[in-house]
Amino acid sequence: MKKRFLGICLFFLSTSLGMAQGVFFKAPTQIKDPAADSHPARIAVQDQKVCFGWEQENSGVQLGCYDLKTQIMQAPSLIGQLGKRPVFCHLGKKLYLLWNDQQSNIQYVLLSGGQAAGKPTVLANSQSFQILSAAEVEDRMVICVTNPDKRNVNLLVVHVDAEQGLVLDKNFEVPKLKNIDYCSAVAGASGTVKLFWKEQKRKNLLSANFKLDDKTIGSPSISTISSEVFQVAEIVPLDGSDRQLMLWKRSDKENKWYYGVIRQGALVDEHAVLPYFENNVAAPVVDRDDNGNFFIGIGGLNKQFELGSFGLYNPVHWISDFLLPQKGNLTLKDVVIPGSHDAGMSVLNAAGGKDMGIINECNTLTQVQNIDGQLRSGIRMFDLRLDLYKGELYTKHAPSNCMEDAVAGGYGEKLSNILQSVKRFLKENQKEFVILSFCHFCDRHISVTQQADSIVRGLGKDLLFAEQGRSLKDITLNELSGKVLVTFEDYSFPEKNIFLNTLNGKSTSPVNYKRAYAASNDLNKLMVAQEAFFTALKDSLHHNDLVRLDWQLTEAGQEAAFICSEFQSPKSNPLIDGAKLLVNSIKKNKSIIDLARIGNQVLVEKVNSWISKGIINATSRPNILYVDVSGNWITDYCMFLNAQPVYNK
C-alpha cells in the first residue's frame, strides 16, 4: 500500500455558511478483504485502525483490523457466536460493535485499538429486534430495529452507564413504517433524530424528524427525499449542519453507485457517479474518524477491499483553496474548470420569436440554478447570449442570433442581475476568478459596442482582467485571481478589457475555444463525437487554445415544438394540440433538463475511460467541462481531475 495513503485527510474541511457543499474523493488502495468469502463487511475507524465487522456463514460475527500506520491486516477474531447483522457505532470517544444473537437479542462489545475490550454483553430488553443501523445522536445511541417479519420499525434510545454499560432508555415504535428494507438514523439539530427509510418494492426514499426527549412518537410528518432509489448504501452526516451524503443505486439493471448531498430534507438535483467505485456490485461503506476524516470502501472483488477516503470542500472558494496554492503559477491551459452552457437560462421570463406559443420551460431552460447559485457551486466559466427585451438586456435561448428571426425562443436572467451577482461574489471571494463568454450577438436593437459598455458599467472596468496583448499561455491563474475575464465571440474591445474569442481550428485571437458540438439528442452520437474530437486533437493545440468538452444533448426540432403537456398551438386548435401531445407521448420526448441529466450520468465514466485509454492525455485534455444542469457535481469532478496525473506534469 502506498505511503501517501497515510495523508488521507483532505487539506481543507468546509465550514461554509452558504448552501454549497463539495465532496472530493481520493483514490482507493487495495488491501486484503477479510470478509471476501462471507457477507460484506462494515467498517469503523479508531486509533488509526480500520475495523472490519462481518457475519461469517455458520460461524458468527468476526472482527478484523487494518493498521493504517503499519499497513498490516491483523488476523480476524470471532466476537459473537452465530451472530448476525453486525453494525458499528461511535458514542463519544468510544466505539461499539453490535449484532443479533440466535435469540434475536442485541449483543454488543466495546472496542479498543481494534480489539474487543471485554466480553459480549446483551442489551437488556432488546429481544425480538433485528438491527438495521445505529448512530450517535448527541450523547446517546439510536438503534434502528425491526421485528423478524419486518412489519414495523422501532427506535431504541440508549445511554452509557459507567457501571452497567449500554442502558436502554426508550423504545419508540415509529408509526406508518411497514415492510422496510432500509432504515437509518442520523443526528439532527437540538436533540432530534432524522430518520431515513425505504419500503420494499418501492423506490421512494422517505424521511421524518423525531425529538428524542418526547415520551411517544406521534404520527410523523413524512417527506420524500427521492423517488428513484433501488438500493441505499449509506446516508452519512457531513459537517454538523443539516447535510447528509447519500450513496445509492438507481436500479437493479446497472452497477453504478451515485452520490448526492441531502440538504434540509431534499436531495440536491446534482448527483453524480461515485468515483473509483462506479462499476462495483457490492455496496460502499463509510465511516468518519475522530479527526473528521471520511473513509470509504467496497469489498468483494478478487478478494480485495478497495479502501479510500473523501473530504469536504467549499465550492464557493475552491479556486482559492485548491488551485492557487498548488497551481497558481500555471495557466488555464494547465487545469480544468467547470463551465455552464446557456448559463443564464435557469428561468423563463418571457417567450420570444415568431411562434411564442410553443415555448415553455421544458424546451428552453438549460440550468436549474441562477448565476449566483452556479457561482457558489463552483462554476467559473459562463456561456451567455444577450438580446433586448422591454428595453433591457436579458440572456436568451433561441436558434437564431436575433430573436425576431427565431421560430421561437426565450428570455432568461436579466444581464444587470447577473453582473451584480458576479460583482458581489468576487467582492466576497477576492481570490476567485470568473470567465464570462458572450456569443450569438444581435445588433439590430442595440449595437455590440453598447452591449460591451453595459457589461463594463455593470462590473466596473477595474474588475475586468486586462489582456495587455498577451495570450493564454502567458497569463497565470494568480494573475486572473480576483478578476473577470470577459470574452466576446468574433468581437474585440481591448480598450474596454474585453477579449476576442473564436471557435476555429486555428486562430490568432487571445482565446480560441477548441470543441466539438454533437447537435443531437442521442447520447451515443454525443459520445462518438467527443471521442473522435479528442482522438483527433493529438499535438494540434496552439498557445491560445482552450479545449472545451461540450457535453450537451439538444432537443430535435419535433421535440422542441411538442414537448410538455402544457403545450398549446398559437391558434389553440385542439386537433393539432392532441396530435402533437400524442407524438410526444409515443416518442417519449424529454425536456432539455431531462436530457442533461441523462447525459451527465455518464460524463464521469466516459472521461475516465478516455483517460485510461490515452484518448485524453497531457496534450489533449479538456480545460473546461461545459455542461447543462451545472452544479456541485461537475466542480467535484474538476477537483478530481486536477489531482490526476494527466493534469500534473
Buried (B, 14 or more C-beta within 10 A) or exposed (E): BEEEBEEBBBEBBBEBEBBBBBBBBBBBBEBEBBBBEBBBBBBBBBBBBBBBBBBBEEEBBBBBBBBBEEBEBBEBEBBBEBBBBBBBBBBEEBBBBBBBBEEBBBBBBBBEEBBBEEEBBBBEEBEEBBBBBBBBBEEBBBBBBBBEEBEBBBBBBBBBEEEEBBBBEBBBEBBEBEBBBBBBBBBBEEBBBBBBBBBEEEBBBBBBBBEBEEEEBEEBEBEEBBEBBEBBBBBBBBBEBBBBBBBBBBEEEEEBBBBBBBBEBEBBBBBBBBBBBBEBEBBBBBBBBEEEBBBBBBBBBEEBBBBBBBBBBBBBBBBBBBBBEBBBEBBBBBBBBBBBBBBBBBBBBBBBBBBBBBBBBBBBBBBBBBBBBBBBBBBBBBBBBBBBBEEEBBBBBBBBBBBBBBBBBBBBBBBBBBBBBBBEBBEEBEBBBBBBBBBBBBEEBBEBEEBBBBBBEBBEEEBBBBBEEEBBBEBBBBBBBBBBBBBBBEBBBEEBBBBBBBBEEEBEBBBBBBBBBBEBBEBEEBBEBBBEBBBEBEEEBBEBBBBBBBBBBBBBEBBBBBBBEEBBBEEEEEEEBEEBBEBBEEEEBBBBBBBBBEBBBBBBBBBBBBBEEEBBBEEBBBBBBBBBBBBBBBBBBBBBBBBEEBBEE
